[in-house]
Amino acid sequence: MRRHYGLDWLRIGAFLLLILFHIGLYLSPWDWHVSSARPVEGVVYFLFLTNPWRMSLLFLVSGYAARAVLARAGGPLGFARSRSLRLGLPLLFGAALVVAPQPWVEASYKLGYAHGFLHFWLHDYFDFDGSDGIATPLLGHLWFVAYIWAYSLVLALFATILPRSWQDQAQAGFARIFTGWRLLLLPMLWQGLVRLVLLPGQMPSNHLPTDLPGHLVYFPAFLFGFGLARAESLWPSILRFWKPALAVALIGYAGTVWDHLGYPGLPLDGDMRANVNRGALVLSTWTAIIGLLGLAQRHLDCDHRWRSLLNEAVFPFYIIHQTIIVLVGWWLIHRDYGDLAEFLILVSATLSGCTLFYLAGRRIRWLRPLIGLPLDRKGASRLKPAPDSPRSPDNVPVRSR
């Protein structure tokens, strides 16, 4: 199984886009942990563009990476142990400390909480009381890590109890089922069934034990990425459809924008407008993902001296980024800055804070596993970028004819 550099770049880009998405939530009129005193209506169009597919894409890329980890782990038990150390420790550390400033800011901003952060963390954060509408302790944005960990353990269970011949047959069946036009149609039909028929109007809650709408969308995306890692035969179909898929995704996006411009506010359950809105969501989710996969295969499947370092930094950046945005946003609402200044301050502060968090954590051995890095630095990326690597012959993208 060769490394797909295009998916590395897609992962890096998707997480950077997630940072911009959360900055957009602060600047938009939508309710969030803390919001700008001068919300910008136009920001919602960026949120509409990325919201349908950003998390499903991250689950797909994570499933693809899980296949490589399983191959290196020496078996299902080694895979479960590796995933528990790499994901479980940052999850516990993040929930206990990194995420804690977010509900403190939210309580101060929305409920008039009068105490400082240290008092909040020592006396209120671990009370497991959500009566004020802010449940603590909080996973926050680290819900994604909890889901990937849980899905990885499910994979380890299946790999343990299913005979190898069954696993091989399942992989072969996956490659057959999603060849050609079925690559586009079948996932779209599944999403339509979930969002329009089985659970109309229900959106993911990001609460692992009860999030049926989320699991019915995210777990299949994770499994698709896992299967794609051993299905080279699917890439010609992806290359065949990626441009038309992007066009369809833009049509779905246009439908969402039209709905917003014509009918401001959230759609009501049961009416035609709500179904049109959900249909646009279904239309744009999977087609955008196929379009981005094709883009990664056609134009990004090559190495660069910065790729390894950036790929390593992504997880630590993810762990800390939202807390930085919330804290800086809380500081900004008491300042009389313009919209552009707020945006530039948030971007620069978030990237700087994430970089410091990553650089400090990677140098302190006992902190490394807490921020998602391996304890042994021998396998870590060099801080200095490596020389550019030429593209190997077997790394040339397969071109559709």
Sequence and secondary structure as in RCSB ss.txt:
>XXXX:A:sequence
MRRHYGLDWLRIGAFLLLILFHIGLYLSPWDWHVSSARPVEGVVYFLFLTNPWRMSLLFLVSGYAARAVLARAGG
PLGFARSRSLRLGLPLLFGAALVVAPQPWVEASYKLGYAHGFLHFWLHDYFDFDGSDGIATPLLGHLWFVAYIWA
YSLVLALFATILPRSWQDQAQAGFARIFTGWRLLLLPMLWQGLVRLVLLPGQMPSNHLPTDLPGHLVYFPAFLFG
FGLARAESLWPSILRFWKPALAVALIGYAGTVWDHLGYPGLPLDGDMRANVNRGALVLSTWTAIIGLLGLAQRHL
DCDHRWRSLLNEAVFPFYIIHQTIIVLVGWWLIHRDYGDLAEFLILVSATLSGCTLFYLAGRRIRWLRPLIGLPL
DRKGASRLKPAPDSPRSPDNVPVRSR
>XXXX:A:secstr
    HHHHHHHHHHHHHHHHHHHHHHHSSS  SS  SS  TTHHHHHHHHTTTHHHHHHHHHHHHHHHHHHHHTS
HHHHHHHHIIIIIHHHHHIIIIISTHHHHHHHHHHH   S HHHIIIIITTS   TTS  SS  GGGHHHHHHHH
HHHHHHHHHHHS HHHHHHHHHHHHHHTSTTHHHHHHHHHHHIIIIIISTT      TTT HHHHHHHHHHHHHH
HHHTT GGGHHHHHHHHHHHHHHHHHHHHHHHHHHHHS S   TTSHHHHHHHHHHHHHHHHHHHHHHHHHHHHS
 S  TTHHHHHHHHHHHHHHHHHHHHHHHHHHTTS   HHHHHHHHHHHHHHHHHHHHHHHHHSGGGGGGGT  S
 GGGS  SS        GGGS     
